[in-house]
């Protein structure tokens, strides 16, 4: 079962009230959405967006068995099209927008698309299977300099050059699975860096996933749309999971605050409690930032 990250804090900073409407830009398995729906009845709705048709199908099926089934509007689309989605769904009077930028448990454990370095799966990493770019195409066809650049910029991987070189050397046989890639990574990372909290493939997998799904560009394009569609006094809450995302969110909120569009309600990012980290280790790196449209 998917455990929504920082659920108590999301509700605190979104502050849903009866009959208000909200958007969950990354509905996933609807953990946060259901928590919002508990507070915004009897007529308040949530527009839930996800780029993955299979996620939408599963979540729609699950919510049909809840008392909230008539108050969820589903949109299978990329949140980068937020303004267009809101217009298409005729979704108005929006009191709050949530972005939870983390992967869902379903993608890691059940999708079979190579998001997890603990499973031997095809190197896919697409949230939307209609996307032509896969992780396999990157590792098998991109140049050494291109691979090194994305590992350094999007994975902040200190061994980016060595990993890129080894990937190129290993292409005599197609690199098709997560375990093949992990063996390549482990072969060049010094043993002392292979022990500890982070799996040695973490940063490489992060970089590939970000590029495949164009995550950072999409976030930068979407945040201004969120402010545009929010009602005055509406709240924006963003949960990020690595420094690159958090930097984009932090800079955007600071800029909009300086220009008088937003009032920040989190001077510093909010992280999970020790209790939550014990219960859900994946929440460890989560950072929540929130602001009000003025």
Secondary structure, DSSP 4 states (H G I P E B T S, - for coil): ----TTHHHHHHHH---TT-EEEETT-TTSHHHHHHHTTSTTT--EEEEES-HHHHHHHHHHHTTSTTGGGEEEEES-GGGHHHHHHHTT---EEEEEEE-SPPHHHHHTS-SS--TTS--BS---SSTT-S--HHHHHHHS-HHHHHHHHHHHS--TTHHHHHHHHHHGGGS---BHHHHHHHHHHHS-GGGSSSSS-TTHHHHHHHHHHHHTHHHHHHHHHHHHHHHSPTT-EEEEEE-SHHHHHHHHHHHHHHHHTTSEEES-SS-B---HHHHHH-GGGTT-EEEEEEE-
